[in-house]
Amino acid sequence: MSISNFVKRVSDIMRQDAGVNGDAQRIEQLTWMLFLKIYDDAESEWDLLENDFESIIPEKCRWRNWANTSVNNLTMRKGDELISFVNNELFPTLRNLQLPPNCPKKKSVVKAVFSDIHNYMKEGVQLYDLIALINEFDFSDPNETHAFGQIYETILKKLQSAGNAGEFYTPRALTDFMAQHVQLKPGDCVADFACGTGGFLNSARLVLDPAAAAGTNEDRAVLMRSFFGIEKKSLPYLLCVTNLILNGLDEPNIRHDNALTTNVQEYGEKDKFDVILMNPPYGGSEKPEIQMNFPEQFRSAETADLFMTLIAYRLKKNGRAAVIIPDGFLFGSGAKTEIKKLLFSKFDVHTIVRLPTSVFAPYTSIATNIIFFDNSGTTTETWFYRVDMPEGYKHFSKTKPIKLEHLDEVAQWWDNRSEVQLDGVDKVKKFSVDEIKALDYNLDLCGYPQEQEEILPPKELIAKYQAEREAHERKMDEALAKILEMIGDSNES
């Protein structure tokens, strides 16, 4: 079955059901069902590998029993009976699972997943048809798993267009590039404190997996323990867990929580990580009680600012981080400046990659950047690299997204660095920490010389103009300070 055909058939079935409204509900409905199907296939594998394996799910609620649509299965519920079973038996049972002491994560995750998820479908006929369609895939088959990867991407792209839910998805090209350039090595523990659907963790797995696959059983066990995530919202949390189990991480250490609710000064060494990969939510506003979890100089209503501070407190000695940040962080003042001072004085901020504004188009046109830093000492110099649009592209879009190959040039430059100018404008340039301090930590360097004006949604338009005004005011202040300095020198003479 082709991917596009599967997605179309799923949409057609759910459109006939009066209980499902909009893409977000369709995706949530499909995802919890896919989770149970994938989990059931994973249990079949665990049963073969473990002599004493016992499912955490009661027999009547295992997918293989209640959702078996094979021709020879005469006990499959249909119609109103099916809806009644899902609403009155399946969901209550999974939400209220009694977990034994020291329950493995691969079992306890079932209860966590169903703690805040819903069944929207009201028509038993449509629900049966959807179950039958899902059963056409064997997710224990590597070929089908690969196919589901494409289905999964399609689901996530649809999720982006379902209102503000698009914050959960970062283009695969960026997650792969960042994972490939933080010097991942076996034994590293990788964290994402707003992990969404698990894109960064899966990209890190792809980097670490070959060594584990070629190693011992212990190497594989180490890999299984190498990933940690926190996700605040229930749907992306479910997608993340499903994603990681599908890709062979049997015990995904993913928490359904808000990473900003703990006072950062309470974190000790056991709470720190070797590698942090993130695209913090930006544009959001945090309540004062959340801001109180941070030292006064770092308090900000802007979610991305708080996550940058959190990362600084949870990165191990010699740890590495790669984080996507909006343009406003580069030249912002106030708490943003204090956070940048912290980064440059306590960490080695070695590289900032500037990205075209359309990387996240059409869902947002806010310009973004990738900041790479290590906890290996203070910053002495920082490289800025501007990624230009590839030849033949005016901008990226849903149908023409950024691809990993579009970052080949910066990947080739990474280990053999040199400065580059195009048409007299800096594309790649190294700045000393003293130069950055002299700019009062304004990191708006190696920017785009010409950008086409875009019509943005009102909220983004306001944010863009505020950021531009702040940048212009800063430049005017710098110019005024120089003039006053010159006048002072003149008066002294």
Residue pairs with C-beta under 8 A, 6 or more apart in sequence:
1 136
1 137
3 147
3 150
3 151
3 154
4 154
6 133
6 137
6 151
7 151
7 154
7 155
7 158
9 133
10 26
10 30
10 130
10 133
11 26
13 126
13 129
13 130
13 133
14 20
14 26
14 29
14 30
14 121
14 126
14 130
16 123
16 126
17 120
17 121
17 122
17 123
17 126
17 127
18 122
18 123
19 120
19 121
19 122
19 123
20 26
20 29
20 120
20 121
21 120
22 162
23 158
23 159
23 161
23 162
24 159
24 162
24 163
24 165
24 235
25 120
26 158
27 155
27 158
27 159
27 162
27 235
28 117
28 118
28 120
28 235
28 238
29 119
29 120
29 121
29 130
30 130
30 155
31 155
31 235
31 238
31 239
31 242
32 113
32 114
32 117
32 119
32 238
33 67
33 130
33 131
33 134
34 134
34 242
35 113
35 238
35 241
35 242
35 245
36 63
36 67
37 63
37 67
37 134
37 135
37 137
37 139
38 139
38 242
38 245
38 246
39 63
39 110
39 245
40 62
40 63
40 64
41 138
41 139
41 140
42 106
42 140
42 245
42 250
43 53
43 55
43 62
44 140
45 140
46 53
46 106
46 250
47 53
55 62
56 97
56 99
56 103
56 107
56 108
56 110
56 111
57 94
57 97
57 110
58 93
59 65
60 66
60 89
60 93
61 89
61 90
61 93
61 94
66 76
66 77
66 85
66 90
67 76
67 131
67 134
67 135
68 75
68 76
68 135
69 76
69 128
69 131
69 132
69 135
70 135
76 128
77 85
77 124
78 124
78 125
78 128
79 124
79 125
79 128
80 124
81 124
82 124
82 127
82 128
83 121
83 122
83 123
83 124
83 127
86 119
86 121
86 127
87 119
91 114
91 119
94 110
94 111
94 113
94 114
95 111
95 114
95 115
96 111
97 110
97 111
99 107
99 108
99 111
104 251
105 251
105 252
105 253
106 245
106 250
106 251
106 252
109 241
109 245
109 251
109 252
109 254
112 237
112 241
112 256
113 237
113 238
113 241
115 234
115 256
116 234
116 256
117 234
117 235
117 238
121 127
121 130
137 144
137 147
137 148
138 144
139 145
139 148
139 246
145 246
145 247
148 246
149 246
152 243
152 246
153 172
155 239
156 168
156 169
156 197
156 239
157 169
157 398
159 165
159 166
159 168
159 169
159 235
159 239
160 166
160 168
160 169
160 363
161 363
165 235
165 236
166 363
166 364
167 196
167 281
168 196
168 197
168 233
168 235
168 236
168 239
169 196
169 197
169 199
170 196
170 199
170 200
170 279
170 324
171 359
171 360
171 401
171 402
172 199
172 203
172 404
173 401
173 402
173 403
173 404
173 406
173 407
174 279
174 324
174 355
174 359
174 370
174 402
175 199
175 200
175 202
175 203
175 277
176 203
176 206
176 404
177 370
177 404
177 407
177 410
177 411
178 200
178 203
178 277
178 322
178 324
178 370
179 200
179 203
179 204
179 206
179 207
179 277
179 322
180 203
180 207
180 411
181 322
181 372
181 411
181 414
182 275
182 277
182 320
182 321
182 322
182 372
183 320
184 190
184 204
184 207
184 208
184 275
185 208
186 208
186 211
186 212
186 215
186 219
186 222
186 223
187 222
187 226
187 274
188 208
188 226
188 274
188 275
189 225
189 226
189 227
189 228
189 273
189 274
189 275
190 200
190 201
190 204
190 226
190 227
190 228
190 273
190 274
190 275
190 276
190 277
191 227
191 228
191 229
191 273
191 275
191 276
191 277
191 314
192 198
192 200
192 201
192 228
192 229
192 230
192 276
192 277
192 278
193 229
193 230
193 259
193 276
193 278
193 280
193 307
193 310
193 311
193 314
194 230
194 231
194 232
194 259
194 278
194 279
194 280
194 281
194 307
195 201
195 229
195 230
195 231
195 236
195 240
195 254
196 231
196 236
196 239
196 240
196 279
197 236
197 239
197 240
197 243
198 229
198 239
198 240
198 241
198 243
198 244
198 252
198 254
200 277
200 278
200 279
201 227
201 229
201 240
201 244
201 277
202 243
202 244
202 247
203 277
204 226
204 227
204 275
204 277
205 223
205 226
205 227
205 244
205 247
205 248
205 249
208 223
208 226
209 223
209 248
211 219
212 219
212 220
212 222
212 223
213 220
223 249
224 249
224 250
224 251
225 251
225 253
227 244
227 249
227 252
227 253
228 253
228 254
228 273
229 240
229 252
229 253
229 254
229 255
230 254
230 255
230 257
230 258
230 259
231 237
231 240
231 254
231 255
231 256
231 257
232 256
232 257
232 258
232 259
234 256
237 254
237 256
240 252
240 254
241 252
241 254
244 252
244 254
245 252
258 290
259 307
259 310
260 286
260 290
260 293
260 303
260 306
260 307
260 310
261 290
261 293
262 293
263 292
263 293
263 294
264 293
264 294
264 295
264 309
264 310
264 313
264 314
265 295
265 313
267 313
267 314
269 316
271 314
272 314
272 315
272 316
272 319
273 314
273 315
273 316
273 319
274 316
274 318
274 319
274 320
275 319
275 320
275 321
276 311
276 314
276 315
276 319
276 320
276 321
276 322
276 323
277 321
277 322
277 323
278 307
278 311
278 321
278 322
278 323
278 324
279 323
279 324
280 303
280 304
280 307
280 308
280 323
280 324
280 325
281 303
281 304
281 307
282 302
282 303
282 304
282 325
282 326
282 328
282 366
283 303
283 304
283 326
283 364
283 366
283 459
283 460
283 463
284 302
284 303
284 304
285 301
285 302
285 303
286 300
286 301
286 302
286 303
286 306
290 306
291 299
291 300
291 301
291 306
292 299
294 300
294 306
294 309
295 309
297 335
297 338
298 305
298 306
298 309
298 335
298 338
298 339
298 342
299 335
300 306
300 334
300 335
300 336
300 339
302 328
302 335
302 336
304 325
304 326
304 329
305 329
305 335
305 336
305 339
307 323
308 323
308 325
308 329
308 339
308 343
309 339
309 342
311 321
311 323
312 339
312 342
312 343
312 346
312 347
315 321
315 347
315 375
316 375
317 375
317 376
318 374
318 375
318 376
319 374
319 375
320 372
320 373
320 374
320 375
321 371
321 372
321 373
321 374
321 375
322 370
322 371
322 372
323 370
323 371
324 368
324 369
324 370
325 368
325 369
325 370
325 371
326 366
326 367
326 368
326 369
327 366
327 367
327 368
327 369
327 444
327 467
328 336
328 463
328 466
328 467
328 470
329 336
329 339
329 340
329 369
329 443
330 352
330 369
330 442
330 443
330 444
331 442
331 443
331 444
331 467
331 470
331 471
331 474
332 467
332 470
333 440
333 470
333 474
337 440
337 441
340 441
340 443
341 441
343 349
343 371
343 373
343 379
344 378
344 379
344 382
344 433
344 436
344 437
344 441
345 378
345 379
346 375
346 378
347 373
347 374
347 375
347 376
347 378
347 379
348 373
348 374
348 375
348 376
348 377
348 378
348 379
348 380
349 371
349 372
349 373
349 379
349 382
350 372
350 373
350 374
350 379
350 381
350 382
350 383
351 370
351 371
351 372
351 382
351 383
351 384
351 385
352 369
352 370
352 371
352 372
352 382
352 383
352 384
352 385
352 443
352 445
353 369
353 370
353 372
353 385
353 387
353 410
354 367
354 369
354 384
354 385
354 386
354 387
354 446
354 447
354 448
355 367
355 368
355 369
355 370
355 387
356 367
356 387
356 388
356 389
356 395
356 396
356 402
356 448
357 365
357 366
357 367
357 395
357 448
357 451
357 454
358 365
358 389
358 395
358 396
358 397
359 368
359 396
359 402
360 366
360 368
361 395
361 396
361 397
361 398
362 397
362 398
364 460
365 454
365 456
365 460
365 464
366 460
366 463
366 464
373 379
378 433
379 433
379 436
380 432
380 433
381 430
381 431
381 432
381 433
382 430
382 431
382 433
382 436
383 417
383 428
383 429
383 430
384 426
384 428
384 429
384 430
384 431
384 443
384 445
384 446
385 410
385 413
385 427
385 428
385 446
386 426
386 427
386 428
386 446
386 447
386 448
387 406
387 407
387 409
387 410
388 422
388 427
388 448
389 395
389 396
390 406
393 400
394 452
395 452
396 402
413 428
417 428
417 430
418 428
419 426
419 428
419 429
419 430
420 426
420 427
420 428
420 429
421 427
423 449
425 449
426 445
426 446
427 446
428 446
429 445
429 446
431 445
436 443
439 478
440 474
440 478
442 471
442 474
444 471
455 461
456 464
